[in-house]
Amino acid sequence: MSDFVDSPTGYCYRHPNRQSFVLCQRCGRTICGECQIPMPVGVICPECAREGRAETREQQRVHAGPARVRVARAAGRYASSDRPVMTWSLMAVCGFVFLLQVIGAGFAGQLTLSGLFINGVPGPVTDTLWYAGVYSDRSGTWPGIGFEPWRLLTSVFAHASVIHIAFNMYMLWVLGPMIEGVIGKWRYLVLFLLCGVAGSDGVLLMTDGSVPTLGASGAIFGVVAASIVIMRRMGLPITQLVVWVAINLVFSFIGGGIAWQAHIGGLLIGIAVGFIFFETRAERRRRAQSWLLGATGFVLVLIGVFPAII
C-alpha cells in the first residue's frame, strides 16, 4: 500500500493541491489528470493499477482465493473513507423535524391516521415551519401573518406526511451519495441549501402567496440537476437522471397537491450551481467559486424578501 495520506474529497490523494472531480473506479479516491490510468471500465489510480497486477499474479498462483480477500479489504477501505455523511445527516434532520411535527400535532389533538400517512400532519410545529408567499410580505395585506423570511429554509426540512417524507428521503438516499462523493460534503450541503431556498423562491414567484408548501423535493431536484451538469461535463452517462427528472416533472404538473413551482426553482439553481462547481474546480479558482456561491445565495435571499422591500 502507498504511504500517501488521503486528501479531502475533491482533491487528488497523491497531489492534495490539485482539485479534481474524477474518482478511481476501483477504490473511489479522487485523482488528477496525471494520476489517471485508463482502463476498459474507466480510470484508476496508480496504486490500484499496481494492486491489480499483483492480484492477477496471485490469482494465477493460488486460483483467486487470496485475491478475493484483498478485494474485500479494498471494498472495506472504500466504505470507511467515503461514507455519505452529509446525505445521512440531512436525512436525519428531516426525520427529526417530522417527528417533532407528529408530536406537536398529537399534543394539539390534530393528528389522525389518514393525515399521518396521506392527507398531511397539521399542528403547531408544521405551522411554524412551512412557507407561503405571504410570509415574505410585510405590507399588512394578510392580517395576522407577519414577516418570517426564515421559512424559506425551514420549510425544506418539514414534510406533510409519512408518504411525503418517505419518497423524498428515498430519493435523497439514492441520489445524494453520488454527488456528495464527487463534490465533497460541504459543497454538497451548500448545493442542497441553495436549491432548497430556490424552491421556496419558486413558490413565491409562481403562486398567489396563500398556499403553504413544505418538503425537500425542490432541493432534491437541484441536487439531481447539478449531478446532470457535472456528469455531462465529465463525459459520463446521464440518461437515467434525465429520465428521472422528466418523469417527476410531468408527475408534478399533473398530480394534485404538488408544489411544482418548488421543483422548477430548485432545478434551475441546481443547474447553475453545477456549472459553478465544475468550471471553478481548479485550485486557483476556489476564491471565484466562493464568490459565485455567495452571490447566488445573496440573490436567492433577496428574491425571498423582495416583497417586504418594495
N, C-alpha and C positions, 0 to 999 in steps of 0.2 A: 504493500500500500504506500501511497505517496505521503510525504511529510507536509504537504501544503495544508494550510488551515482554511476551512470553508469560509468563504466571504459571504456578506449579506445577500439575500435574494436580489437578483437584478444585476449582479456584478460577477465577472469571471472569477472562479475559485482559484485559478492559477495566477491571475493578474487582477487583484482587487480594485485597481484604479480604472478598470475598463468596464463600462456598463454594457450589458447585452440582454436581449430578450430570448436568446436561444438556449435550450436546455439539452443536455446529453440525453439521448433516447434510452440509455441504459440505467444510469444512476440518478438522473434528474437534476444534476448540478448545472449552474449557469456557466457557459463557455463563450469566449470571444471568438472572432474570426480566425485568429492564429491557432487556437486550440481545437478547432472543429475538424474532425476526421470523417469524411463522407463514408457512409455505409448504405447498403440497399434499403434500409429502413429509416434513414435519416442521417444524423451526425452524432458522433460520440466523442468523448474526451480522450486524451492520450492515455490516462490511467486505465479506462475501460478497454481501450484497444489492446494494451499490454495484457490485461487480465484475460481478455478474450482469447488471445493467442496461447496464453498459459493454460487456460481451461481446455482448449482444443487438444493440446498435447496430453493433458492429464486424462481427458476422456478416451483418447486413443490408447492410453496405457492401462487404465482400470475401468474401462467401459462407461463411465459417466457417473459413477457413484459419488466420489468426492466433488465432482463438478456441481452436482445438484446442491451439495451443502454450501459451496461457495456462492452460488446464485441466491440461495435462501438468505445467506448472511448479507449479501448486497442489497436484497429487497428490504431486509430489516433496517439497514443503514439509511436507505432512501425514505422509508416510512418515518423514521425518527427525526430526520433532519428537515423534512418538507411537509410537515403536517399543516393543513389549512387552518391555522389557529384563529385568524380573523373571521373566517367564514363561520366557524363554530361559535365564536364569541357573539357575532351578530345574531345568529340563530338563538343563542342562549338569552340575549337581551329581549328579543321578540317574544320568546316563550315566557320569560318572567313577566313582561308587561301584560301579556294576555292573561296570565294567572291573576295578576292584580285586577284586571278588568272583570274577570269572573267573580273574584272575591267581592269586589265593590258592588257588582250587580246583585250578588247574593245577599249582602248585608242590607241593600236598599230594597229588597223584596221584588226585584225586577228580572230575576233570572228564571228562564223557562227552558225546558229541554229542547224545544224546537228552535228557540233563539240561540242556545248554546251551539248547536250544530249547523243551523241553516240560516235562520232569519236575522240573527245578529244579537250581540251582547250589549245591552244598554248599561246604564249605571253611571255613577259619578266619575269613575276613572276614565271610562270611554269618553264621557262628555268633556273631560278636561284635556284630552289628548287629540281628538280628531280635528280636522281642518276644514274650513269652508272660507270662501272669499270674504265673507262678512268680517272675519277676524283680522283682515288686513285693512279695514276701513274704520276711521275714527270720526266720520262725519256726523254720526248720530242717526243715520238713516235706519239703522236696525236697533230699536230700543232694547236695552238690557244686555247688549252684546258689546264688549269692549275691544280695544286694540290688543291683540295677542299674537304677535308675529312668530313666536317660538313654536306655534302649532305647525308651521311649515315643516318642521323637522320631527316633532314628537309624533305626528300622525303616521310617520313612516314605520314606527315600531309598534303601533297598535293594529289590531285586526278585528274583524267583525264577528267571526265565528270559528269553530273548530275546522270546518272545511276550508275556510279562507286562509287561516294560518298554516294549515297542513299543506295546501297546494303551494303557497309561497315559500315555505321552508324547504319543501322537497326540491323546488326549482333552485333555490339558493344552494342547497346541499349538492346538487348535481352539477351546477354550472359555476358556482363560486370558486371552488378549489383550483379550477383550471386557470382562470385569470389571475387569481392570487399568487399561484406559483410562477406566473410569468412576470408580473409587475411588482410583486412584493406586497407584504401585508399592509404597510402603511399607505402606499399608493392605492391599494385596493379599498381601504377604508375611506380615503378621500373620494375615490370614484363613487362608492356606494352613497355617501352622504350628499355629494353634489347632485347625483341623479335623483335621490330622494327629494331634495328641495326642489329640483326642477319639475318633478311630478306634481308637487303642490302648486308651483307656479302655473303649470299647465291647467290645473283645476281653476285657479284664479282667473286666468285669461280666457278660458273657453266655457265657463259656466256663468250663471247669473249670480253666483255667490251664496245662494241659500241652501245648497245641498252639501251636507257634511261628507267627507271622504276620509278613509284611513287605509293603511296597508303598505307593504313594502314592494308591491308589484312595479311601481314606477322606477324604483331603484334597481330592481332585478332586470327590467327591460334595459336600463342603462348599462348594467354590467355586461349583458349579452351583446349590446351594440358595440361597446368598447372591445369586447373579445373578437367580434367580427372584423373590426377595423385592424386590430393588431395582427390577428392571424392572417388576414388577407395580405398585409404588408410583409409578413414573414413568408408568404408563399404556401401557407397551409390550407387544407380544405375547410370551407366554411358552409358548405351546402346544408348540413343538418341544422346549424344555428339559424341560417336564413329562413329555412322552412319553419323552424320553431317560432321565430318572430312573426312570420306571415300568418301562421295558423292562429296564434294568440291575438294578433291584431284584429283579424276577422272576427274571432270569437268576442273580442272586446266590443266591437261595433254592433254585433247582432244580439249579444246577450244582454239581459236586463240587469240593472243594478251594478254595472261595472264602470268604473271611472276611466274610460279610455283616454280622457284628457291627461291623466297622470302618466299613462303608458307612453303617450306621444312626447310629453315633456321629458321624461326620463330617457327615452330612446334618442332624442335629438342631442341632449347633453352628453349621453354616453358616446355617441359618435364623435363629438367634438373633443372630449377628454381622451378618447382612444387615440386620436390623431396627435394630441399634445404629448401623450406618453411616448408614442413611437418616434415622433420627429425630434424629441428632445432627449432621447435616450443616452446620447453621448455625455461623458462626464463634463465636458466643457460647456454643455448646455443645461446643466442642472439648475442653475440660477434662473435661466429663462423659463424652465419648467415650473419652478416655484411661483414666479411672477404670473405666468399664464393661468395656473390653477387658482392663485389668489384672486386674479381679476375675474375669473369665471365665477368664483364664489361670491365676490362682491356684487357682480351684476345680478346673480340669482336672488340674493337677499334684497337688492334694490328693487327688483321687479316685485318681490313679495310684499314690500312695504310701500310701493308706489301709490296705491290708492289713499294712504294716510298722508302722503306728502302733498298731493295736488289739492 
